[in-house]
């Protein structure tokens, strides 16, 4: 385990230390210890100078001693010899001190070098990068364990690229080496290569290693396997391309808020939707809110703050200004999702904007239609209730009249004819209001309808005529049925006992609004009875029969209860007359 350092000769045996391979001789370029080396060299020169001085002095002493012996035959305490010996002894003291200091300094430098080497060993052994050194002939002299164990799986000191890699890969490596040596500048590049059966993306940096004289001695290199990064960047580029295509092809606009810059980024589509200038520059918060309708801006901002603060769903509708919209604004659906930091602060906030203008208008129209339908249904239900009320009242009155006719009818045929006339009149009234049960009915139409039902030909230009006179008034829906029952009874009495039962008889009906109480006064007058005294007497006495009196009394009560009015009548030999007062709630002036 470790990195490998080899000698320049492949045949030379290398020594293995602590998991790394090291050549027996290695030249290191001067580094940060250059000053200390200079000081040590000066100290060594001083030591050698003192050594030479001592040696010279001892040579002098020895020469003097030999000369003295030759002259006097013995060696005595010659002052010169003594002085030379003393001087040499004195010179030895600083020599010894300097030698000791030099030894200590060299020992400290050696310890630091060992420490630095251990640190370098740890770095080389634990880095994920490939680190290597080549000599000028392209042979590896150093390689860390990533290269030797993970990449090639063997010791490579002394080997070349041609021996380790495929020809195309070796050619790439050698070309890079030549470029570094040719220019003398570091070379950094990235390339794809198939190394030992594995496709890799490698990023490396190579540089020249100078010797003490500054001349190149080899090439150093650091390489990193960036395959995962390359694949990730490829995937990111493909994802960005797909996203860009999707954003260009979709009808939705995309937006993003960067909390670090407090700026919004709009897609090209969204810029078109909001009538903003083209480009990819940021948009400020004020610029965003300026695009939103004033009635929606506060609500949209509150919803966004609620999503960021409490993580509530952000899905809102708002009107956004656009150049294509009529009136300047269109309805859009704005959705978004925030991303938070681990401490809960906002990092990003992104989302989409969808055009829902037509759908919103359709929804509004649908709501309006549903509201109108609900109102119409309520009206219809009210009309149904009112109609039921009228039917019950009319049936009650009809049952009363049927009972009356049943008691007074002389024959079943007379009773049947009376009932037929009543039912026919009721049917005609309902036919009149069936098309628009909530609409009022003009009084003249109601009169002619009842006349046709009771006495065919009365209102159609037949031998017996109905004359009507009065302003255009209408009977309100709540009173149509009740007034129809009253008029039917009056026409039936006229047919059975009055002028309509005689040749040449006719009825004149006139009405006039009353200013003092707001009622409508309807005057009924029958004309055309025979001049014979017996017939005149019979005509005068006919309404006084039980049937006639009871019928008039019944519809008089009906007029009070249902028409908020009254019915008064006068019986004369010349004909029957009555006045029907209709209260204000039951009638109104008809539009022109």
Helices and strands as residue ranges (DSSP letters): E 4-5, E 15-17, E 20-22, H 34-72, H 79-126, E 130-135, E 140-143, H 145-145, I 146-151, H 161-164, H 167-183, E 187-195, E 198-210, E 216-225, H 227-249, E 253-258, E 263-266, H 268-273, H 285-290, H 294-310, E 314-321, G 326-328, E 329-340, E 346-355, H 357-408, H 412-434, E 441-442, H 443-454, E 466-469, E 473-475, H 477-496, G 499-501, E 506-513, E 520-527, H 533-542, H 546-563, E 566-572, E 575-582, G 584-586, E 587-589
